[in-house]
Amino acid sequence: MLGEPGVGKRIYSIFPENSANVWLGTLYGLYLFDGQNYFYKGDLAPVLKERISCINKIGDMLVVGTAAHGLVLLKGDSAAHLISTHNDLSGDAVKSVFIQNDSILWVGTKSGLNKISFNKSGSEYHIESYAESDGLPSDEINRISMHDGYIWLATGSGLVSFLPDDVDSHEIPPIIKISNIQINGKNTDIMDEYVLDHDQNDIRISMTGISFRDGGSLKYRYMLSNYNDEIIETKNQWANFPNLPSGDYTFFVNVGNAHDIWNEAPEIIRFQIKKHYTQTLWFLTLLTLVSSFFLAGIIIFLHRQQKIKGKARIVLALMEQKMFRSQMNPHFVFNALLAIQGFMYQNNPKDAGRYLTSFAKLIRHTLYGSSEEYISLDQEIEAMEYYMDLQRLRFNEKFEYHIRIEGDLMPESIKIPPMLIQPFIENAIEHGLQHMDGKGKLLLSFEMPDVYLKIIIEDNGIGREEAMKLQQKRSRLHKSLGMEIMRKRIASLNLIMDKKISLTILDLKNAAGNGIGTRVTIYIPHRSV
């Protein structure tokens, strides 16, 4: 039993520095035993007062690994280096250290392996980190040793060894390839340059990054010149440019890994969208010639109007479904414009511009979907992302949202009726999340348990009962126009579909019976692309 209170209860590491001095790592910090007395060294650095997991020495520096605060390197009675996640260590929970030589230190943490290379004086160092994405069986490195020139690692998922000189550098950039180009929703051959008609102006570009080290952690930077000249950084493997005006455009894209190593030469695709024929010189000439026949055309037009009116009555009946699809909630449009006006009054044109740009994109998606009976699920998800981003900006990021795609569901391979989800998301935000005291959460989940697509919209708001009470206190009962249109639309769709759409709304409550949110579940029959 050591003389200090509690020291001898739990000792996690021992390092004999020489024949006289032994370093001890305990639950309560760092100690030194000189053969006769025990000296507490926790006062050398605040993190040395807590659990010490491992001790070693590189050169003239004592290496102390802590269980929760990274590494401390001591020179004499002073801390030469404090190394943690703040200066690129993969994790603060250090489990093992190994000295390869006077300049290389290997550190195992719960979050990966680290190679720390020091200069001759030990004043500077460089860290390289390795994890499962680099081929390790686990990120948890429990023990490090060396035998016959090989580094051996005891990990949370087994044993692995490697030659230190064979470890590749993270500075090798990934490779970028354009994998697909869609024009107006149709796949096309990949070329370096496109010359398109004025109405071939809805372009979607898919790109693929190739990396043998960390393919799951790649990110992309792209820009379309003459469009908005803004560099976008994203993990998505696609870029959408709908409703492009006529002009010449150049698309640039790079790929980078998790260590911010980017490929040098971007992939480049050029697009030329021709002017509408009404903007050309030959059309204006032709218009002059045709004007002489205008009078005769009016007479013929009036003669045919009666026939057209009869056909129009039939077309109007068929347009009922399109009307349901094309209606957006007027309350949201009104509130969105008020939010933009507020940003302008606050002399905040940047946020107003961002809001207006996102609002325009959402309107564009809605108009595009209103002309289609079915759209792909990934297009619907993209529209909902625009909508939820707008609402987050409008409510000062009062809530966060998550989109979850379960199993092997491929959103681009199935089609559903457009704009079925938006009214339920609106209800969750307007009536549930808006009135919360804390941070709200909104979950949008998709899965395919059978022939139906299952959609869940779940929030952790105040619940429908509390929302109704708030409305009654304000002496006005808000009637959701979007929900009313949606119920009519579902009823209309169920009249013409073989398989029916089903809808359930569940009030979530805690053990005390208080509302803690709402879950909407929709089962939709879908079509394959």
N, C-alpha and C positions, 0 to 999 in steps of 0.2 A: 504493500500500500504506500503510495507516495505521500509526502508530508503535506502537500497542499490539499485543501478540502475538495473532494470530488474528483481529483485528478486521476486517481487509480480506478475509478469505476468503469470507464470505457476508453481504451486506447486502440486507435485504428491503424497507426503506422509507427514504425521505428526505423531510424536511419543512424547507424554508427559512423560519425564523421571521421573519427580517428580513434586511437586506443584510449583516449581520455573522455571524449565528448560523445554523447548519444542524444539525438533529437527524437522527441516523442510527439506524435500527433494524437490529440484526444478529442473527446466530445466538446470540451470547453476551451480548446485553443492549443497553442504551440508551447512546448516546454523543452528545456535543455538540462540534461543530467551530466555533471562533470566528474562523476565517480563518487562524489560525496553529497552534493547538494543538488536540488531541483530548482531551476530558475524559470519563472513564467515569462514568455516572450510575446504574449498576445498584445502588449502595448506597442510593439513595433509597427503595427498596421491594424486598423479596425477589424478587417476580415480575419485576422489571426486569432481573434477571441472566440471564434466559432469552430465547428467541427473541421478537423484536419484529416483528409482522406489518404494522402500519400506524401512522401518526402524523398528527395534525391538531391544530387549536386552536379552542376555543370560548370566546369572551370572553377572560378572562385566564388560562384553564386550558389546559394542554397535554394533549391526549388521546392516550394510548398504548395501542394494542391488542396484546395478547400472543397467542401461538399456542396457549396451553393454560390461561391463568389469568384470562381476562376483561380488563377495562379498568382502567387507572390514570390518574387525572386529577391533574396536578401544578400546584400554585401555587408558583412560585418553586422552592425546593429541598425542598418538602414535599408529601406525597401528600394531596390534598384529599378524594379519593374512591377507594375500591377497589370496583369493580362486577363481580360475577360471578353465577353461578347461585345463590349463597347469598342474594343480594338481588334475585332475580327476573329476571336476564338469561337469555335463552333457551339460551345455550350459552357455554362458556368458551373455545372455539376461535374467536377473533375474526379475521375475514378482511378486513374493510373498515369504514371509518368515513366519514361525510359530515356536514358542518356545514350545516344549512339556514339557520340564523340564530343570533343570540347566545344563544338559549334552547332550541333544538331540535337534538339530535344523533341521527343515524341510525346504527345499528350492525348490520353483517352478520356472522353467525356460521355455523358448520356446522349449527346447529340452528334457524335462523330469523332473522327480521328484528326489530329492536328500535327503538322510538322513545322517546328519553329526553328529557323536558321538564324544564328547570331553572327555578327561580325567579329573580328579578332579581339576587340576590346570588350565585347559584350554589351556595348552601349546601344546598339541598334539591332533590330530583328525583323524577320519577314515570316508571315504565317501562311501556310497552305492547308486548307481543310478538305477532308474526304468523308463521304457518307455512302448510303445505300445506292445513290445515283451513280457513284463511281465504281460500283461492283462489290462493296462490302455486304456481308450477309445481314448486318444490323447496324444501326447508328449507335448502339450502346457498346462502348469499348471498356470491358472490365479489367483487362490485364494486357500488358505489352512486354514481349521478351524478344531475344535474338539468339538464333542458333544456326551455325554454318552459313553465316552471311544473310540469312533470311529474317525478316521481321515477322513475328508470330503474334496474332491478335486473338484473345479470348473475347468473343462478342456475345450479345444476348441471343444470337441465333446460330452459334457454332464457332468453329475454329477456322482461321484463314491465315495464309502466309504469303509473303511477296518479297522480292528483292528491292531494297530501297531505291536503287538506281533506275529501276524499271517503272517507277511511278511517273505518269505523264503530267505535264503542266496543265493547269486550267486555262492557259493563255491560247490554246488551240481553238480558234473560233468555229462555230457550227456553220453548216452550209444552208443556203436558202434556195428554194425552188418554188416556182409558180405551179400549183397542182391543178387548178381549174379556173376557167373564166366563164361566167354566165352573162348573157346579154338578154335583157327582158325575160329573165327566168329560164333561159334555155342554154344548155352547155354548148360551147363552141371550141373549135381547135385553138390551141395556144400558139399565138404568133407574137412577134416583136412589135408589130404595128397594125392598127385597125383603122379602117375608114368606114364610118357608120352613117346610116341615114339619121335624120333629125329625131325620129321616134325610137331609135335604138339607143336610148339614153339612160337605161336602168342597168348598171354594171355592178356585178359582184365578183370579186377576185379572191380565190382561196390560195393560201400559201402554206408550204410545209418546210419546217426546219429539220435538218438532219444533224444529229450529234450522237456519237457513240458513248458519251459520258453521262449526259443529263438531259436526255430527250424530253423528259416530262416537265422540265423547268424552263423551257425556252420562252422567249418573249420577242415581240415584233415591233419594229418602228416603220411607219409608212407615211407617205405624203402624196397627194395628187396636186401637182402644180397647176396653177390657173383656176383652181377650184376654191380652196381657202388657204392654201400654202401653210397649213398647220401640220406639224409633225405629231402623229398619234402613236403612243406606245401602249401596247395591249398584249394579253396572252391569247386573245382570240385568233383563230387561223383564217380569218376572212376580213374583207373590207367591202362595205357597201357604198355605192354612189348612185342614188336614185335621182331621176329627173334632172340629168345634167343638161345645161343649155348648150347650144352649138358652140364649137370652139376646138382648140387643140390642147390636149392634156397629156401629162407624163406622170406615170405612177412609179414611185420608188419604194422599195421595201428592203429592210435589213433584218437579220435575226441575231439574237444575243443569248448567252447562257446565263445561269443564275449568278455568275461572277462578273457580269457586265462586260464580257468579252464579245464584241460584235464582229460580224464578217465585214471586210473592208469594202468590197464592191457590191452595191445593191443590185437586185434584179430590177430591170426597167421595162415597162410596157407603155407604148404610146397609143393614144386614141385621138382620132379626128372625127368629130360629129358635125356633119354637114348642116348647112342652114335649111330651114323649111323653104319649100319652093316659093312660098309667097314673098320671101325676102330676096329672091333672085331677079336679075334684070329681065330675063326672058318672060317671067311671069307678068311683070308690069306691062311689057309690050303686048302680051296676049290679052291682058285685061282690057287694054284700050280697044282692041279689035272686037272683043266679046261684048263690050258695052252697047254696041249698036243693036245687038240682039236681045238686050235686056227687057225691052217692052214686050216682045213676043214671049219671053220666058215667064213674065208675070201672068200673062193670060193663061198659059198652060198650067202654071202653078195653081191659080185659083180654080181651074177646072178639076184638078186632081185633089184638091183639098178635101172635098167631101169623102172621097174614097179613103184618104189617109186618116180622117177622123174616125171612120169605122174601124180601121185596123188598130188605131191608137187605143181604143177602149180595151181591146184584147191584150195589147202590150202592157197597159197599165195594171191589169190583173197579175201578169207575170212579174211586174216590177215590184210587187209588194214585198217579196223577200229581199230584193236589193235595197228597198227603202229601209227595212229593219237593219240591214247590215251597214248602211251608210250613216245612220244617225249616231252622233256622238253626244254625250251628256252636255247640254247647254250650260248647266251650272259650272262644270269644270272649265269650259271655254271662258265664261264670264270671270271666274276666279283667277284663271291663268292671266288674262289680260289685266286684271286689277293688280296682280303680283308684278307684272312687267311695268305697269304704271308706277307702282310703289318704288321699284328699283330706280326708275328715272327721277322721281321726286327726291330720293335720297342721294341723288348725284352718283349713282352706281351703274354707269352704262355698261361696264364689263359683264356684271351678273345679269343685267337686263338683256344684253346681247346673247349670252349663253342660254338664258331661259327661252328667249324668242327663237333661237336656232333649234333647240331641242323640241320646242312646241311645234315649229314648222315641220320637223322630221316626223313627229307623231301624226300631225294632220296628213302629211303625205302618205304615210303607211295606211292611215284609215281610208283615205280616198282610193288608194290602190286596192285595198281589201274590199271596198264596197262594190267594186265591179266584178268581183270573183265570188262564185259560190263556195269554193274551198281554197284555202291557202295552206302552205306547208307550216308545220308546227314551229320550225325555227324562225319563220317570219313573224308568227304570232308572238313568240317569246321576245323577239327583238322589239316589237312594238310595245309590249308590256314593260320592257326595260326603260324605253324612252318615257313612258307614262309615269313609272314609279320614280325615276330620276327627277322628273318635273315636280312631282308631289313632294319629294324630299327637299328640293330647293325651295319650294313654296312654303313649307312648314319649317324651314331653318334646320333641316336634317334632324327632325324630332324622332325619326324612326330609321331603321335599317332593314333592308330586304335581302332575302336569299332565294335563289332559284336552284332547285334540286331535280336532277334527271336520274331516275332510278333504273337499275338493271342495265340491260343492253339496248334500251330505247334509243333510236336514232331519229331526232326531231326532223331532220331534212327528208326523211323517207315516208312520212305520213302527212295526210292533209285533214284539216278540220274546218268547220265553218268559222269565218273570221270574227274577231271582236266579241267572243262569247265570255271572256274572262274579265274584261275591263270593269263592268259594273260591280262585280263582287270585290275587286281590289279597291274600287272607289269607296264602297260601303265600309270596308275594313279601315281605310284611312280616315274618312270623314267622320264616322260615327264611333269608331273604337279607339284608334291610335291617337287621334288628334287631342282627345280629352285626357290622356294619361299624364301623370306627374313625371314619370321617368322616361327612359328610352324605350321606344316601341320596337317590336320585331314583327316582320311580315314574311311568311314562308309561302312560296309558290312551288308545288311539287307535281311531277309528272311521272307516271309509270304505266305499264301495259300488263295488267294481270291476266287478261284474256283478250277477247275480240274487241273490248272497249278500251279507250284511253281514259285512265283515271286521273283527274285533276283535283288537287287539294289547295285551297286558299285558307291559310290559318294565321290569325293574329293573336297577340297577347294583350289586346285592348281592354276596355272597361266592360265589354259585353253588351248585348242588345237591350237588356233590361235597364241598365244604368243609362245607356244612350237615350232610351225612351223617356226616362225621368228628366234628363237634362232638357230635352225638347219641350216637355210639358211645362217645365219651370219658365221657359222662355216664351210661353204662350203662343207657340207656333209649332205645328207638326209638319216637319219637312217631308215631303213626298219625293222619293227617289224616282226621277223620271227614267234614269238608266235601267233600274231594276224592273220597272213596269214594262218598258219596251222589251227587256230581255225575257220576261215571263211570256209575253205575247209571242215573241219570236220563237221560243222553245216550243210553245204550243203549236205554232204554225209549222215548224220543222217536223214535229212528231206526227203531223197529219200526212206528210209526204215521204217519211223515211220508214224503211222496213224495221230497223232497230231504233228504239226510242232513246232519247236523252233523258237521264234521271238526275235529280238534284236533291240533296239533303243539306240542311243547315243545323249544326249542333252547337249549343251554348256550352262552353267550357267553364267548369266551376271547380273551386278548391274544396277542401274538406269541410269548410265552414259554410259552403253553399254560395259563396260570393263569386261573381262573374270574373273570369280571368282570360276571356277571349272568345273567339268564335271560329269554328271550322266549317268551311263550305266544301262539299264533296260533289263533283260532277263526273258522271260517266257518259262519254261521248262515243258513238260509233264513228269510225274514221275511214278514210280511203288511203290506199297505198299510192305513192308517187309512181 
